[in-house]
Amino acid sequence: MVQGCLDWQEQGLNPPSVVLHATEDYLSEENIIGRWLSEQCDRDPDAWASSEALFRSFEMYARARNEFVGTAKAFGAKLAKQPGIRAHRTQTARGYVGLKLRPSPLENLQCMRRGRRTG
């Protein structure tokens, strides 16, 4: 038992490779949602976005980076665990309060063009 303690102090835990891979997969999956939130969304306690629009945005973001997408249900469960974000259902759609999607570059361009036509 003393030798085991000495080995642990010298080498650390040395978890099996299956545990290391599972941990890496988990952290990668969690990081992709965090990166998507910081790059594609704005936090706003009064904002609401539909589950469909959020998942569509995340799916495109993850696929463009060759990341695992998962299911809309799993995405929603992870999103609801984020601080300041909570699930909220309206009469017509499910969604989340606390964030909004940033306009895509294409949407920004379309708005600029519309503004020039009308202005």
Phi and psi restraints in degrees (value plus and minus 20) as a CYANA .aco file:
   2 VAL   PHI     -84.6   -44.6
   2 VAL   PSI     -59.1   -19.1
   3 GLN   PHI     -82.7   -42.7
   3 GLN   PSI     -59.2   -19.2
   4 GLY   PHI     -81.7   -41.7
   4 GLY   PSI     -60.0   -20.0
   5 CYS   PHI     -86.8   -46.8
   5 CYS   PSI     -62.6   -22.6
   6 LEU   PHI     -83.5   -43.5
   6 LEU   PSI     -61.4   -21.4
   7 ASP   PHI     -81.5   -41.5
   7 ASP   PSI     -63.6   -23.6
   8 TRP   PHI     -82.1   -42.1
   8 TRP   PSI     -62.5   -22.5
   9 GLN   PHI     -85.0   -45.0
   9 GLN   PSI     -54.7   -14.7
  10 GLU   PHI    -101.6   -61.6
  10 GLU   PSI     -61.4   -21.4
  11 GLN   PHI    -130.5   -90.5
  11 GLN   PSI     -35.0     5.0
  12 GLY   PHI      65.2   105.2
  12 GLY   PSI    -184.0  -144.0
  13 LEU   PHI     -97.8   -57.8
  13 LEU   PSI     -53.4   -13.4
  14 ASN   PHI      31.6    71.6
  14 ASN   PSI      43.2    83.2
  15 PRO   PHI     -85.9   -45.9
  15 PRO   PSI     135.9   175.9
  16 PRO   PHI     -83.1   -43.1
  16 PRO   PSI     135.2   175.2
  17 SER   PHI     -79.6   -39.6
  17 SER   PSI     -53.0   -13.0
  18 VAL   PHI     -83.5   -43.5
  18 VAL   PSI     -57.2   -17.2
  19 VAL   PHI     -89.6   -49.6
  19 VAL   PSI     -61.8   -21.8
  20 LEU   PHI     -81.4   -41.4
  20 LEU   PSI     -63.1   -23.1
  21 HIS   PHI     -86.9   -46.9
  21 HIS   PSI     -61.5   -21.5
  22 ALA   PHI     -84.3   -44.3
  22 ALA   PSI     -60.7   -20.7
  23 THR   PHI     -84.9   -44.9
  23 THR   PSI     -63.3   -23.3
  24 GLU   PHI     -81.7   -41.7
  24 GLU   PSI     -63.5   -23.5
  25 ASP   PHI     -82.7   -42.7
  25 ASP   PSI     -63.7   -23.7
  26 TYR   PHI     -82.3   -42.3
  26 TYR   PSI     -68.9   -28.9
  27 LEU   PHI     -85.3   -45.3
  27 LEU   PSI     -57.5   -17.5
  28 SER   PHI     -83.1   -43.1
  28 SER   PSI     -63.4   -23.4
  29 GLU   PHI     -83.7   -43.7
  29 GLU   PSI     -62.9   -22.9
  30 GLU   PHI     -87.0   -47.0
  30 GLU   PSI     -59.4   -19.4
  31 ASN   PHI     -85.8   -45.8
  31 ASN   PSI     -56.5   -16.5
  32 ILE   PHI     -84.1   -44.1
  32 ILE   PSI     -57.5   -17.5
  33 ILE   PHI     -88.4   -48.4
  33 ILE   PSI     -61.4   -21.4
  34 GLY   PHI     -83.3   -43.3
  34 GLY   PSI     -61.6   -21.6
  35 ARG   PHI     -85.7   -45.7
  35 ARG   PSI     -63.3   -23.3
  36 TRP   PHI     -80.4   -40.4
  36 TRP   PSI     -64.8   -24.8
  37 LEU   PHI     -79.3   -39.3
  37 LEU   PSI     -65.2   -25.2
  38 SER   PHI     -93.5   -53.5
  38 SER   PSI     -47.8    -7.8
  39 GLU   PHI    -115.4   -75.4
  39 GLU   PSI     -46.9    -6.9
  40 GLN   PHI    -135.9   -95.9
  40 GLN   PSI     -28.9    11.1
  41 CYS   PHI    -149.9  -109.9
  41 CYS   PSI     138.3   178.3
  42 ASP   PHI    -137.4   -97.4
  42 ASP   PSI     115.6   155.6
  43 ARG   PHI    -100.3   -60.3
  43 ARG   PSI     109.8   149.8
  44 ASP   PHI    -173.3  -133.3
  44 ASP   PSI      93.7   133.7
  45 PRO   PHI     -81.1   -41.1
  45 PRO   PSI     -40.3    -0.3
  46 ASP   PHI    -118.2   -78.2
  46 ASP   PSI     -24.4    15.6
  47 ALA   PHI    -104.0   -64.0
  47 ALA   PSI     136.0   176.0
  48 TRP   PHI    -157.5  -117.5
  48 TRP   PSI     119.1   159.1
  49 ALA   PHI    -156.3  -116.3
  49 ALA   PSI     124.1   164.1
  50 SER   PHI     -92.2   -52.2
  50 SER   PSI     128.7   168.7
  51 SER   PHI     -77.7   -37.7
  51 SER   PSI     -61.0   -21.0
  52 GLU   PHI     -81.9   -41.9
  52 GLU   PSI     -67.6   -27.6
  53 ALA   PHI     -85.9   -45.9
  53 ALA   PSI     -60.5   -20.5
  54 LEU   PHI     -84.7   -44.7
  54 LEU   PSI     -66.6   -26.6
  55 PHE   PHI     -86.3   -46.3
  55 PHE   PSI     -59.3   -19.3
  56 ARG   PHI     -79.5   -39.5
  56 ARG   PSI     -64.8   -24.8
  57 SER   PHI     -82.6   -42.6
  57 SER   PSI     -66.9   -26.9
  58 PHE   PHI     -82.4   -42.4
  58 PHE   PSI     -62.5   -22.5
  59 GLU   PHI     -79.9   -39.9
  59 GLU   PSI     -66.1   -26.1
  60 MET   PHI     -84.1   -44.1
  60 MET   PSI     -61.7   -21.7
  61 TYR   PHI     -82.0   -42.0
  61 TYR   PSI     -69.4   -29.4
  62 ALA   PHI     -86.2   -46.2
  62 ALA   PSI     -64.1   -24.1
  63 ARG   PHI     -82.6   -42.6
  63 ARG   PSI     -58.1   -18.1
  64 ALA   PHI     -84.0   -44.0
  64 ALA   PSI     -40.5    -0.5
  65 ARG   PHI    -129.3   -89.3
  65 ARG   PSI      -8.0    32.0
  66 ASN   PHI      34.7    74.7
  66 ASN   PSI      20.1    60.1
  67 GLU   PHI    -122.8   -82.8
  67 GLU   PSI     137.2   177.2
  68 PHE   PHI     -87.0   -47.0
  68 PHE   PSI     111.9   151.9
  69 VAL   PHI    -111.6   -71.6
  69 VAL   PSI     -68.8   -28.8
  70 GLY   PHI      58.2    98.2
  70 GLY   PSI    -187.7  -147.7
  71 THR   PHI    -115.8   -75.8
  71 THR   PSI     140.5   180.5
  72 ALA   PHI     -82.5   -42.5
  72 ALA   PSI     -55.8   -15.8
  73 LYS   PHI     -85.4   -45.4
  73 LYS   PSI     -65.3   -25.3
  74 ALA   PHI     -85.5   -45.5
  74 ALA   PSI     -60.1   -20.1
  75 PHE   PHI     -80.0   -40.0
  75 PHE   PSI     -66.6   -26.6
  76 GLY   PHI     -81.7   -41.7
  76 GLY   PSI     -60.0   -20.0
  77 ALA   PHI     -83.5   -43.5
  77 ALA   PSI     -61.4   -21.4
  78 LYS   PHI     -91.1   -51.1
  78 LYS   PSI     -56.9   -16.9
  79 LEU   PHI     -85.0   -45.0
  79 LEU   PSI     -60.9   -20.9
  80 ALA   PHI     -86.5   -46.5
  80 ALA   PSI     -38.5     1.5
  81 LYS   PHI    -103.8   -63.8
  81 LYS   PSI     -29.5    10.5
  82 GLN   PHI     -93.6   -53.6
  82 GLN   PSI     119.6   159.6
  83 PRO   PHI     -80.2   -40.2
  83 PRO   PSI     114.6   154.6
  84 GLY   PHI      62.3   102.3
  84 GLY   PSI     -18.2    21.8
  85 ILE   PHI    -139.4   -99.4
  85 ILE   PSI     112.5   152.5
  86 ARG   PHI    -161.2  -121.2
  86 ARG   PSI     127.9   167.9
  87 ALA   PHI     -87.3   -47.3
  87 ALA   PSI     122.0   162.0
  88 HIS   PHI    -170.8  -130.8
  88 HIS   PSI     107.8   147.8
  89 ARG   PHI    -126.2   -86.2
  89 ARG   PSI     110.4   150.4
  90 THR   PHI    -115.5   -75.5
  90 THR   PSI    -194.3  -154.3
  91 GLN   PHI     -88.8   -48.8
  91 GLN   PSI     -43.0    -3.0
  92 THR   PHI    -136.2   -96.2
  92 THR   PSI     -35.0     5.0
  93 ALA   PHI    -176.4  -136.4
  93 ALA   PSI     139.6   179.6
  94 ARG   PHI    -117.9   -77.9
  94 ARG   PSI     128.4   168.4
  95 GLY   PHI    -189.3  -149.3
  95 GLY   PSI    -178.5  -138.5
  96 TYR   PHI    -158.0  -118.0
  96 TYR   PSI     119.2   159.2
  97 VAL   PHI    -118.2   -78.2
  97 VAL   PSI     120.3   160.3
  98 GLY   PHI      96.9   136.9
  98 GLY   PSI     -23.9    16.1
  99 LEU   PHI    -174.4  -134.4
  99 LEU   PSI     139.6   179.6
 100 LYS   PHI    -162.1  -122.1
 100 LYS   PSI     129.5   169.5
 101 LEU   PHI     -94.3   -54.3
 101 LEU   PSI     119.8   159.8
 102 ARG   PHI     -95.8   -55.8
 102 ARG   PSI     126.4   166.4
 103 PRO   PHI     -83.4   -43.4
 103 PRO   PSI     122.5   162.5
 104 SER   PHI     -93.3   -53.3
 104 SER   PSI     141.5   181.5
 105 PRO   PHI     -75.2   -35.2
 105 PRO   PSI     -57.1   -17.1
 106 LEU   PHI     -84.2   -44.2
 106 LEU   PSI     -63.4   -23.4
 107 GLU   PHI     -83.5   -43.5
 107 GLU   PSI     -59.5   -19.5
 108 ASN   PHI     -81.6   -41.6
 108 ASN   PSI     -62.5   -22.5
 109 LEU   PHI     -84.2   -44.2
 109 LEU   PSI     -63.6   -23.6
 110 GLN   PHI     -82.8   -42.8
 110 GLN   PSI     -60.5   -20.5
 111 CYS   PHI     -84.7   -44.7
 111 CYS   PSI     -61.3   -21.3
 112 MET   PHI     -82.5   -42.5
 112 MET   PSI     -62.5   -22.5
 113 ARG   PHI     -85.2   -45.2
 113 ARG   PSI     -62.6   -22.6
 114 ARG   PHI     -81.6   -41.6
 114 ARG   PSI     -60.5   -20.5
 115 GLY   PHI     -83.5   -43.5
 115 GLY   PSI     -56.3   -16.3
 116 ARG   PHI     -90.9   -50.9
 116 ARG   PSI     -57.5   -17.5
 117 ARG   PHI     -86.6   -46.6
 117 ARG   PSI     -61.3   -21.3
 118 THR   PHI    -106.5   -66.5
 118 THR   PSI     -38.0     2.0
